[in-house]
Amino acid sequence: MKYRPRNYYTEAQKSAMWDRWQNGESMAGIAKSFDRSHTSLENILRGNGGIRPRPRSRSKLALSFPERETISRGLARRLSIRSISEQLGRSPSTVSREIDRNGGRSCYRAHKADKAAWERAKRPQTCKLAQQPRLVKLVTRKMQGNWSPQQIAGWLKRRYPNDEKKRVSHETIYRSLFIQARGVLKKELLACLRTERSLRRPRKHASMKGQGLGRIVDAIPISERPPSVEDRAVPGHWEGDLIIGSSNSQIATLVERKTRYVMLAKVDKKDSATVIEALIKQSQKLPTELYKSLTWDRGAEMHEHKKFTLATDIQVYFCDPKSPWQRGSNENTNRLLRQYFPKGTDLSVHSQRELDRVARQLNERPRKTLEYETPADRFNQCVAMTG
């Protein structure tokens, strides 16, 4: 098997990654900018609980790289340790320990020694909670009572104003929850948070999130969608949305990712039960092999998505906040549909027969992205293969 080298992120890339995360971008969006999969980001972000690690810096007391170069040159000239230490203005014991821990006189190299020292300096700062087991028990008990970390911190400050050992900031509690490597607060306590999230998200991200997925129970994000959906290699994966008209009227639009085949469904109301019922009826018009998944925006009309999946065995995935490009085929189709259903018009006047006529007309148009075949031709080929 051919060896494929692992692609690591450079420090500059990691810094840019954290910048974009703190600005509220999604994992999928950040990963796309690096041309990587979201899992490679997830390992870094989740490993730190979504909290940007503090930038590392060298101690002023530690040997610098130029000083190590001086040691290396001195050893090459066979100078004594005392002579080298006088050049550096350091004690002989400091120079001696530096040489011994990095291979001795014959193997010492400044670059390797400096890199090894940087790695050895990775000592995680001891968490305050780790030093106070009684405080851990108190925080745990309050969290199990559905107190927020901020409420706990404020109550401790008020209850023990003069006892520093019995006080802790809400930020420390959050960090101890999200960064499980600290080994202080149990992971199960994450379920006690009001958001129940396992990853710290910036406020900007939270403000973007208020309009959708946070209100949909058990929503599966698009990042968990199989790779076969992403590369359009297999038919049967659809994108959907509602186009909105006046008087609270709407039409459900569905586009098959591989063939760009369009289906339209009349929706009398925007409530979730009505939308789900319309989608279930549309799914029954197709062979099961040609309807395997549905990617939707974050609208509240999909609140009952589990009812749809239970009735059809079709998995629903949800886009990231403010990321309509993640269902680009559907977005492009909706723009085409505005030719037939202009903005600001009442969409409820159109019958299902009229919607089917419009969909048929779109499906019989040749498309550049299909090398000027029509969506109907491509889709019929897929239907024939299932037969």
C-alpha positions as CSV (number, residue, x, y, z in Angstrom):
1,M,0.0,0.0,0.0
2,K,1.3,3.4,-1.0
3,Y,2.4,5.5,2.0
4,R,0.5,8.8,2.3
5,P,2.2,11.4,4.5
6,R,0.0,13.0,7.2
7,N,-0.7,16.7,6.7
8,Y,-0.2,18.6,9.9
9,Y,-1.3,22.1,10.5
10,T,1.5,24.7,10.9
11,E,1.4,27.1,13.9
12,A,0.4,29.9,11.5
13,Q,-2.5,27.8,10.2
14,K,-3.6,26.9,13.8
15,S,-3.6,30.6,14.7
16,A,-5.7,31.4,11.7
17,M,-8.0,28.5,12.6
18,W,-8.6,29.8,16.1
19,D,-9.1,33.4,14.8
20,R,-11.9,32.2,12.5
21,W,-13.4,30.0,15.2
22,Q,-13.6,33.0,17.6
23,N,-15.2,35.0,14.8
24,G,-18.1,32.5,14.8
25,E,-17.3,30.5,11.7
26,S,-18.4,26.8,11.6
27,M,-16.0,23.9,11.5
28,A,-17.1,23.0,8.0
29,G,-16.5,26.5,6.7
30,I,-13.0,26.7,8.3
31,A,-12.1,23.3,7.0
32,K,-13.1,24.2,3.5
33,S,-10.8,27.2,3.6
34,F,-7.9,24.9,4.4
35,D,-9.1,22.3,1.8
36,R,-9.2,19.7,4.6
37,S,-12.0,17.6,6.2
38,H,-13.8,18.9,9.3
39,T,-12.5,16.0,11.3
40,S,-8.9,17.3,11.2
41,L,-10.1,20.5,12.7
42,E,-12.4,18.8,15.2
43,N,-9.4,17.0,16.8
44,I,-7.7,20.3,17.5
45,L,-10.8,22.3,18.6
46,R,-12.4,19.5,20.7
47,G,-9.0,18.6,22.2
48,N,-9.0,22.1,23.7
49,G,-12.8,22.2,24.4
50,G,-13.2,24.9,21.8
51,I,-11.1,27.3,24.0
52,R,-8.1,28.9,22.4
53,P,-5.0,27.8,24.2
54,R,-2.8,30.6,25.6
55,P,0.1,31.5,23.4
56,R,3.3,30.0,24.6
57,S,6.4,32.1,25.5
58,R,9.9,31.3,26.7
59,S,11.0,32.1,30.2
60,K,13.6,34.9,30.4
61,L,15.7,32.6,32.5
62,A,15.8,29.8,29.9
63,L,18.7,29.4,27.5
64,S,18.0,31.1,24.2
65,F,18.8,29.7,20.7
66,P,21.8,32.0,20.2
67,E,23.2,30.8,23.6
68,R,22.8,27.2,22.5
69,E,24.7,28.1,19.3
70,T,27.5,29.5,21.4
71,I,27.6,26.2,23.4
72,S,27.7,24.2,20.1
73,R,30.5,26.2,18.7
74,G,32.4,26.0,21.9
75,L,32.2,22.2,22.0
76,A,33.3,22.1,18.4
77,R,36.4,24.1,19.4
78,R,36.9,21.7,22.4
79,L,36.6,24.5,24.9
80,S,36.0,23.7,28.6
81,I,32.5,24.0,30.1
82,R,33.9,26.8,32.4
83,S,35.1,28.8,29.3
84,I,31.8,28.4,27.6
85,S,29.9,29.5,30.7
86,E,32.1,32.6,31.0
87,Q,31.2,33.6,27.4
88,L,27.5,33.2,28.2
89,G,27.6,34.8,31.6
90,R,25.9,31.6,32.9
91,S,27.0,29.2,35.7
92,P,29.0,26.2,34.6
93,S,26.3,23.9,36.1
94,T,23.7,25.4,33.8
95,V,25.9,24.7,30.7
96,S,26.8,21.2,32.0
97,R,23.2,20.2,32.5
98,E,22.3,21.5,29.1
99,I,24.9,19.4,27.4
100,D,24.2,16.3,29.4
101,R,20.4,16.3,28.7
102,N,21.0,16.8,24.9
103,G,23.3,13.9,24.0
104,G,26.6,15.0,25.6
105,R,29.7,16.7,24.0
106,S,29.8,14.5,20.9
107,C,26.1,14.7,20.0
108,Y,25.1,18.2,21.1
109,R,23.4,20.2,18.4
110,A,21.9,23.7,19.1
111,H,18.8,23.2,16.9
112,K,17.8,19.8,18.3
113,A,18.5,21.0,21.9
114,D,16.4,24.1,21.4
115,K,13.5,22.1,20.0
116,A,13.7,19.5,22.8
117,A,13.7,22.3,25.4
118,W,10.5,23.8,23.8
119,E,8.8,20.4,23.9
120,R,9.8,19.8,27.6
121,A,8.4,23.1,28.6
122,K,4.9,21.9,27.8
123,R,3.7,21.7,31.4
124,P,0.0,22.3,31.8
125,Q,-0.9,24.8,34.4
126,T,-2.5,23.1,37.4
127,C,-6.3,23.9,37.6
128,K,-7.5,25.5,40.9
129,L,-10.3,22.9,41.2
130,A,-7.7,20.1,41.0
131,Q,-6.2,21.4,44.2
132,Q,-9.5,21.6,46.1
133,P,-11.5,18.3,46.1
134,R,-14.1,19.7,48.5
135,L,-14.7,22.6,46.2
136,V,-15.1,20.1,43.3
137,K,-17.8,18.3,45.3
138,L,-19.6,21.5,46.0
139,V,-19.5,22.7,42.3
140,T,-20.7,19.2,41.2
141,R,-23.6,19.2,43.6
142,K,-24.7,22.7,42.4
143,M,-24.4,21.8,38.8
144,Q,-26.5,18.7,39.4
145,G,-29.1,21.1,40.8
146,N,-29.1,22.8,37.4
147,W,-27.1,25.8,38.6
148,S,-25.1,27.6,35.8
149,P,-21.3,28.1,36.3
150,Q,-21.9,31.8,36.6
151,Q,-24.5,31.3,39.4
152,I,-22.1,29.0,41.2
153,A,-19.2,31.4,41.0
154,G,-21.4,34.3,42.2
155,W,-22.9,32.3,45.0
156,L,-19.5,31.2,46.2
157,K,-18.2,34.7,46.2
158,R,-21.1,35.9,48.2
159,R,-21.1,32.9,50.6
160,Y,-17.4,32.9,51.3
161,P,-16.2,36.5,50.7
162,N,-13.0,36.0,52.8
163,D,-12.1,32.4,51.9
164,E,-10.2,32.3,48.6
165,K,-10.0,28.5,48.7
166,K,-13.7,28.2,48.5
167,R,-14.1,30.5,45.5
168,V,-13.7,29.8,41.8
169,S,-14.5,31.7,38.6
170,H,-17.2,30.6,36.2
171,E,-14.5,30.5,33.5
172,T,-12.5,27.9,35.4
173,I,-15.6,25.8,35.8
174,Y,-16.3,26.0,32.0
175,R,-12.7,25.1,31.2
176,S,-12.7,22.2,33.6
177,L,-15.8,20.9,31.8
178,F,-14.8,21.4,28.2
179,I,-11.2,20.5,28.6
180,Q,-11.6,16.9,29.9
181,A,-7.8,16.4,29.9
182,R,-7.8,18.4,33.2
183,G,-9.6,15.4,34.8
184,V,-11.4,17.5,37.4
185,L,-15.1,17.7,36.6
186,K,-16.8,14.6,35.0
187,K,-17.9,14.8,31.4
188,E,-21.5,13.8,32.5
189,L,-21.9,17.3,34.0
190,L,-22.0,18.7,30.5
191,A,-25.6,17.5,30.3
192,C,-26.3,19.9,33.2
193,L,-25.4,22.9,31.1
194,R,-28.5,24.6,29.7
195,T,-27.1,24.3,26.1
196,E,-25.8,20.7,26.8
197,R,-23.0,21.4,24.4
198,S,-19.7,19.6,24.7
199,L,-17.7,22.4,23.0
200,R,-17.1,26.0,23.9
201,R,-18.4,28.3,21.2
202,P,-17.6,32.0,21.0
203,R,-20.4,34.6,21.5
204,K,-20.4,35.5,17.9
205,H,-21.1,31.9,17.0
206,A,-23.9,31.8,19.6
207,S,-25.5,34.9,18.1
208,M,-25.4,33.3,14.7
209,K,-26.9,30.2,16.1
210,G,-30.1,31.6,17.5
211,Q,-32.1,31.2,14.4
212,G,-32.2,27.5,13.8
213,L,-30.5,24.3,14.8
214,G,-30.3,25.2,18.5
215,R,-34.1,24.8,18.7
216,I,-34.2,21.6,16.7
217,V,-34.0,18.5,19.0
218,D,-31.5,15.8,18.0
219,A,-30.5,17.6,14.8
220,I,-27.6,16.0,12.9
221,P,-25.2,18.6,11.5
222,I,-24.0,18.5,7.9
223,S,-20.5,17.7,9.1
224,E,-21.7,14.2,9.9
225,R,-23.0,13.6,6.3
226,P,-21.3,10.7,4.6
227,P,-18.5,11.6,2.0
228,S,-20.5,9.9,-0.7
229,V,-23.1,12.7,-0.4
230,E,-20.5,15.4,-0.7
231,D,-18.8,14.2,-3.9
232,R,-22.2,13.6,-5.7
233,A,-21.0,10.1,-6.7
234,V,-24.2,8.4,-5.7
235,P,-27.8,9.4,-6.6
236,G,-30.5,9.7,-4.0
237,H,-29.3,12.6,-1.8
238,W,-31.5,15.7,-1.8
239,E,-31.3,19.3,-0.7
240,G,-34.5,21.1,0.4
241,D,-35.8,24.5,1.5
242,L,-38.9,26.7,1.4
243,I,-39.4,29.6,-0.9
244,I,-41.6,32.3,0.8
245,G,-44.3,34.5,-0.7
246,S,-46.7,37.0,0.6
247,S,-49.5,36.2,3.1
248,N,-47.3,33.6,4.7
249,S,-47.4,31.4,1.7
250,Q,-44.6,29.0,0.7
251,I,-43.5,26.1,-1.6
252,A,-41.2,23.3,-0.6
253,T,-38.4,22.8,-3.1
254,L,-36.3,19.6,-3.4
255,V,-33.2,19.1,-5.6
256,E,-31.3,15.8,-6.2
257,R,-27.6,16.6,-5.8
258,K,-26.2,14.3,-8.5
259,T,-28.7,14.9,-11.3
260,R,-30.1,18.3,-10.2
261,Y,-33.6,16.9,-10.6
262,V,-36.3,19.2,-9.1
263,M,-39.4,18.4,-7.2
264,L,-41.9,20.9,-5.8
265,A,-44.5,20.4,-3.1
266,K,-47.5,22.6,-2.2
267,V,-47.4,23.6,1.5
268,D,-50.6,25.1,2.9
269,K,-49.0,26.2,6.2
270,K,-45.4,26.7,7.4
271,D,-45.9,24.8,10.7
272,S,-43.6,21.8,11.0
273,A,-46.4,19.2,10.9
274,T,-47.7,20.5,7.6
275,V,-44.3,20.7,6.0
276,I,-43.3,17.2,7.2
277,E,-46.5,15.7,5.8
278,A,-45.9,17.3,2.4
279,L,-42.3,16.0,2.3
280,I,-43.5,12.5,3.3
281,K,-46.0,12.5,0.3
282,Q,-43.3,13.6,-2.1
283,S,-40.9,10.9,-0.9
284,Q,-43.5,8.2,-1.7
285,K,-43.3,9.2,-5.4
286,L,-39.8,7.9,-5.6
287,P,-38.0,4.5,-5.4
288,T,-36.3,4.1,-2.0
289,E,-32.9,3.8,-3.7
290,L,-33.3,7.3,-5.0
291,Y,-34.2,9.0,-1.7
292,K,-31.5,8.3,0.9
293,S,-30.9,11.6,2.6
294,L,-32.2,15.2,2.8
295,T,-30.1,18.3,3.7
296,W,-32.1,21.2,4.9
297,D,-31.6,24.7,6.2
298,R,-32.1,25.6,9.9
299,G,-35.7,26.7,9.7
300,A,-38.2,25.8,12.4
301,E,-40.4,24.0,9.8
302,M,-38.1,21.0,10.3
303,H,-38.7,20.8,14.1
304,E,-40.4,17.4,13.6
305,H,-37.7,16.0,11.3
306,K,-37.6,12.8,13.3
307,K,-41.2,12.1,12.3
308,F,-40.1,12.4,8.7
309,T,-37.2,10.0,9.2
310,L,-39.4,7.5,11.0
311,A,-41.9,7.5,8.2
312,T,-39.5,7.3,5.3
313,D,-36.2,6.0,6.7
314,I,-34.6,9.1,5.1
315,Q,-31.9,10.8,7.3
316,V,-32.1,14.6,7.6
317,Y,-28.9,16.7,7.9
318,F,-28.8,20.4,8.8
319,C,-26.6,23.1,7.4
320,D,-24.3,25.3,9.6
321,P,-25.5,28.8,10.6
322,K,-25.6,31.3,7.7
323,S,-24.1,28.8,5.3
324,P,-26.6,28.5,2.4
325,W,-23.7,27.5,0.1
326,Q,-23.7,24.1,1.9
327,R,-26.9,23.3,-0.1
328,G,-25.8,25.2,-3.2
329,S,-27.8,23.1,-5.7
330,N,-31.0,24.0,-3.9
331,E,-30.1,27.7,-3.6
332,N,-29.4,27.9,-7.3
333,T,-32.6,26.2,-8.2
334,N,-34.6,28.6,-5.9
335,R,-33.2,31.5,-7.9
336,L,-34.4,29.9,-11.1
337,L,-37.8,29.3,-9.6
338,R,-38.2,33.0,-8.9
339,Q,-38.8,33.4,-12.6
340,Y,-42.0,31.5,-12.1
341,F,-42.8,32.6,-8.5
342,P,-41.6,36.2,-8.1
343,K,-40.9,37.5,-4.6
344,G,-43.8,39.2,-2.9
345,T,-46.5,37.2,-4.7
346,D,-49.0,34.9,-3.1
347,L,-47.7,31.3,-3.7
348,S,-50.8,29.7,-2.3
349,V,-52.7,30.3,-5.6
350,H,-50.6,27.7,-7.4
351,S,-52.0,24.2,-7.4
352,Q,-49.8,21.1,-7.1
353,R,-50.5,20.5,-10.8
354,E,-49.0,23.9,-11.7
355,L,-46.0,23.1,-9.4
356,D,-45.4,19.8,-11.2
357,R,-45.6,21.7,-14.6
358,V,-42.9,24.2,-13.5
359,A,-40.7,21.4,-12.1
360,R,-41.0,19.4,-15.4
361,Q,-40.0,22.5,-17.4
362,L,-36.9,23.0,-15.2
363,N,-36.0,19.3,-15.4
364,E,-36.2,19.4,-19.2
365,R,-33.8,22.3,-19.5
366,P,-30.2,21.3,-20.5
367,R,-27.7,22.2,-17.8
368,K,-24.1,23.3,-18.3
369,T,-23.1,21.5,-15.1
370,L,-24.5,18.3,-16.6
371,E,-22.6,18.8,-19.8
372,Y,-25.8,20.1,-21.3
373,E,-27.8,17.0,-20.6
374,T,-31.1,17.6,-18.8
375,P,-31.8,16.7,-15.2
376,A,-34.7,14.5,-16.4
377,D,-32.4,12.5,-18.7
378,R,-29.8,12.0,-15.9
379,F,-32.5,11.1,-13.3
380,N,-34.3,8.6,-15.7
381,Q,-30.9,6.9,-16.1
382,C,-30.7,6.4,-12.4
383,V,-34.3,5.2,-12.3
384,A,-33.5,2.6,-15.0
385,M,-30.5,1.4,-13.0
386,T,-32.7,0.8,-9.9
387,G,-35.1,-1.2,-12.0
